[in-house]
């Protein structure tokens, strides 16, 4: 995206680290830049304590204009991609069973655009993925979306064109149920989380291709080694450093991009802006959490309040009482809270690497703010977290895993996950495709055989709080299909950290054959995460019905999170003809190749 604010006279001074994390109290969209004629979103008054909320649009016939606006969250005015001049985009609110007509007009001067309705069941030509669903929306042109809403719940919408989602093109989508929900509440608030960068998103992608570890400021040092040697002994400390050194990897590499680049937002408001949702003491409040971030996992808690999770990805679950949850990019969780006894509570959303946070407030009146808690200690990955062996492989990068074995793709890898910390290993047969062997785009393989559905995740274990897990969530309904899957498809999430190359089975999107499903079939997708990164995987057009460790229907979702070293499976009913996207929802991983086309054909 061309930077209209570049003056060619040098680089403006960067904001301070504290300003980058906290942002501006009155940060947001400044003005529209194009000829769209859309309204300007006013700043929230500094210190007012009540942030400006996006407009709510509920008409069945809508006109949306995608254009370029100026935004300032950190003290630097930068270009943003907005919908009707708003960042985030307007909240769209419809009702189950309603047919909607949306005319989306592209007022960008030079770039095509699109809108994908994330998690919504609709015809393939309405899905909004350029190159698969349609050709995209050229500058000066419009596209007519029309579909009937077959579901209810909390969803969102975003661009599927290049890096426009990162630049601001995302918004909440709420579908009210045709029948009363199984829980009651007195009021509700949308809590849309996102990550903002002052960098041009394309430049950020190029930076990661050149130096993927740019934001990893926390590599272990000599004092860290001496501390570990005192705690664990010299031999253990040297062995640990040797394993990581041979792989040329670091246990501090929790996320590719963090708060050294990002400012984290709640409903388009930086922490200093103190987005506020009001309540009356004793009310039951529904909070609709949406992770619209491009690259950020958030760990969410509200100190002083229990949360009851009642829906995941728009679908009802049996209520689960928790203190904290991790939300992957593209996931949504609906939670109930009952604030009373104090006038303000902090909604605290720290990034998974503990480098920064988004924050807002629940309060009885504007202008109040509760204390913001300290971030938790920065986590470190272990070999057990990744489920990886440590042997070198010929013909691959020097820290690749050994990929010997028969030509059918079987490899005997050492399972350090099952016995981490016990000094023993067990040989476990693990299937890897032939396309992973000798592949310069694959630098690690996993021996994962466990879904780890009951694991809260790195940085959340044994923290003294009740943390949500996939195992704790159960759909409020039985398997809607009822059939056992007729066949399995296994795919491995693969990558090369140094090259910032990501793929399925070592084959990037550009060179991959489509995954073909037969219309009407019930089949099983098995994912194995061979990488040391976490990946939220989204299959367009159909539901992903997560199975438990025994292979039984467990939880309906549209985005399945895959921590490192996990093997998870889900059922799919191929009931939507057409060409669909299947990809990691970390935006830059998708653009770097972790995507496939799925074709559902008769």
Secondary structure as GFF3:
##gff-version 3
##sequence-region A 1 602
A	DSSP	alpha_helix	17	22	.	.	.	ID=ss1
A	DSSP	beta_strand	28	32	.	.	.	ID=ss2
A	DSSP	beta_strand	56	57	.	.	.	ID=ss3
A	DSSP	beta_strand	61	72	.	.	.	ID=ss4
A	DSSP	beta_strand	77	83	.	.	.	ID=ss5
A	DSSP	beta_strand	91	95	.	.	.	ID=ss6
A	DSSP	beta_strand	99	106	.	.	.	ID=ss7
A	DSSP	beta_strand	116	118	.	.	.	ID=ss8
A	DSSP	three_ten_helix	124	126	.	.	.	ID=ss9
A	DSSP	beta_strand	142	148	.	.	.	ID=ss10
A	DSSP	beta_strand	153	158	.	.	.	ID=ss11
A	DSSP	beta_strand	170	176	.	.	.	ID=ss12
A	DSSP	beta_strand	187	197	.	.	.	ID=ss13
A	DSSP	alpha_helix	201	210	.	.	.	ID=ss14
A	DSSP	alpha_helix	222	232	.	.	.	ID=ss15
A	DSSP	alpha_helix	234	247	.	.	.	ID=ss16
A	DSSP	beta_strand	262	266	.	.	.	ID=ss17
A	DSSP	beta_strand	269	270	.	.	.	ID=ss18
A	DSSP	three_ten_helix	271	273	.	.	.	ID=ss19
A	DSSP	beta_strand	275	278	.	.	.	ID=ss20
A	DSSP	beta_strand	285	291	.	.	.	ID=ss21
A	DSSP	beta_strand	298	301	.	.	.	ID=ss22
A	DSSP	beta_strand	307	312	.	.	.	ID=ss23
A	DSSP	beta_strand	315	322	.	.	.	ID=ss24
A	DSSP	beta_strand	324	327	.	.	.	ID=ss25
A	DSSP	beta_strand	332	337	.	.	.	ID=ss26
A	DSSP	beta_strand	344	351	.	.	.	ID=ss27
A	DSSP	beta_strand	357	363	.	.	.	ID=ss28
A	DSSP	alpha_helix	383	386	.	.	.	ID=ss29
A	DSSP	beta_strand	410	414	.	.	.	ID=ss30
A	DSSP	beta_strand	427	431	.	.	.	ID=ss31
A	DSSP	three_ten_helix	434	436	.	.	.	ID=ss32
A	DSSP	beta_strand	488	496	.	.	.	ID=ss33
A	DSSP	beta_strand	501	504	.	.	.	ID=ss34
A	DSSP	three_ten_helix	509	511	.	.	.	ID=ss35
A	DSSP	beta_strand	515	518	.	.	.	ID=ss36
A	DSSP	beta_strand	522	529	.	.	.	ID=ss37
A	DSSP	beta_strand	535	539	.	.	.	ID=ss38
A	DSSP	beta_strand	544	547	.	.	.	ID=ss39
A	DSSP	beta_strand	553	557	.	.	.	ID=ss40
A	DSSP	beta_strand	559	562	.	.	.	ID=ss41
A	DSSP	beta_strand	567	573	.	.	.	ID=ss42
A	DSSP	beta_strand	578	584	.	.	.	ID=ss43
A	DSSP	alpha_helix	587	591	.	.	.	ID=ss44
A	DSSP	beta_strand	595	601	.	.	.	ID=ss45
###
